Amino acid sequence: MQKKLYKVMTILVSCTVLFFLLVAGSLGYSTYQRFTKNELKSAAKLVAAGNNKPSEMADILERSVEYDVRVTFIDAQGNVKYDSEADPAKMENHSDREEFKEATAKGEGESTRFSKTLGYTTYYYAIKYDSGILRFSTDKENLAGVFLAVIPMLVVFAGGIIFITTIISIKLSESMIKPINSLVKQLDLRNENIGQFETPYEELEPIIKNADVLMGRIHKNMNKIKAEREKISLITENMVEGMILLDEDMTVLSVNKSALKILGNSFDPTEHTKIDHMTNDQQIIGLLEEAKESGAAKGIITEKSRFYRTFANKVYSENTLDFGIIIFFVDVTEEIQSEQIRRDFSANVSHELKTPLTTIKGFGELLENGIFTKEEDVKKYGGMIYRESERLLYLINDIIRLSQIEEQEHVLNDKIDLLKTAHDVEEILRHKADNREVAMTIEGEPVQIYGNQSYITELFLNLMDNAIKYNHEGGSLKVTVGMEDGKAFAVFSDTGIGISDEHQSRIFERFYRVDKSRSKKIGGTGLGLSIVKHIVAYHSGEISLESELEKGTTITVKLPFNEPETQQIEMNTDTEK
């Protein structure tokens, strides 16, 4: 702006000076011409009055004026008798000349015309003299020459004026631009307002006031945008779901942490990364292409052994035709695995229930049809029906128990002594242990936790019962209770048949049996350890297993001390107060 102002002011000043010189020159030249004519008339009259010879008059006039004067004497008939610059004999008759005729009639005359003899425009002045006409003339070229002699001085003068005015215009423009530049510097988006700005020019005050209002609005809107951006960023960065935003060319605009974790990649927004450079998963790219064409797409993809329900949608910019695509990844691994477990459970339940029912139905039909008539046969098969129905009842009870543990709210109000619980279960299983000649040992220190006493008792009962059932005759079972690293623990060690490595990872699954024939023989339902696992999870604990074939198994349960629900409610109430 400042350079443009310099240029405009310089051109304006130069044009003004040149115009002034042209006008002044034109007026000066006209004035000079009038002055020259009057001067020539006065000098001519004065010389003519002195009765000098025509040949002497030219010298006298040249000394009187600053330009060349031509003197011509013409007789009454118009014949040239004398001319100071030309040969009279070669000159034509001048009786038709305007100045001659006017001087003959009025005593003096004048005219301006182009002289063929001299080849330029000439001014003529004629007066009566003796018996003829005395004519004085000077050419305009001489007048212009005198004037042109002054031109260099005028040019220097004009140049000086232009230089001085240019310097003044520069200083003036700088003084005008300076407050504007200061205003521009203060019109920084980082400044809240410019109300403290002062200017020597009253004309700028409305601009400053308007700018201050505009800056306030801009900052207000920018703060809103910043707050919204931070809010959106906070939400997206803390989302469990993965999210990727792309433009219509499949260039990645934004990715949250969850999506980067899912894809196992990094993202730099300055690199304009294409989605196919971030992932080569054709399922994802296919969903994006489908969403681009149809507006929406969904499916389930697998990344790193986890399942994600994926939703891709086309999104449009407000008031424009531009669009982008947003894709969400929702981790449904647990859901799918739970669904698979439910399907397996349903299949297993159907199978487990069907087997004893089929046995009961078969033997019942035989008895009904009178196939067995002997008392010992009726007693034998009646006993088998009883055992199968009892097994069926156990199975149903375990299924119900497992469902209760899964669905029941976690109420941990019971104060439980783990060492006492171990001794109580020992008494319950004493007869079974004696029958199998399994020695039980309970050791440790009293440890109290808050939990569900019924569930904890069932946990000890299942683990100790299994340790007896799957032990060798003459074997042993040791239960150790204690506290370590801020948690209570119970370790169940036996000298039983052990579990091979291939089965250890699945031993806590529902209906999973290492030896199905042995389990049925000793009355196992295949749900005992699954119930134990759910009870541990119910108390937010941990369970681990170590086993070696024919040497024994050790199961360790770690439980937090927890807080009773009633105490937690009281604490929350106190906090609110």
Helices and strands as residue ranges (DSSP letters): H 2-49, H 54-64, E 70-75, E 80-83, G 88-90, H 98-106, E 108-115, E 120-129, E 132-139, H 140-148, H 151-186, G 202-204, H 205-237, E 242-247, E 252-255, H 257-263, G 269-271, H 275-278, H 282-294, E 296-303, E 306-316, E 323-331, H 333-368, H 375-407, E 414-417, H 418-428, H 430-435, E 439-444, E 448-451, H 453-469, E 476-484, E 487-494, H 501-504, H 516-522, H 528-538, E 542-548, E 552-559, H 565-576
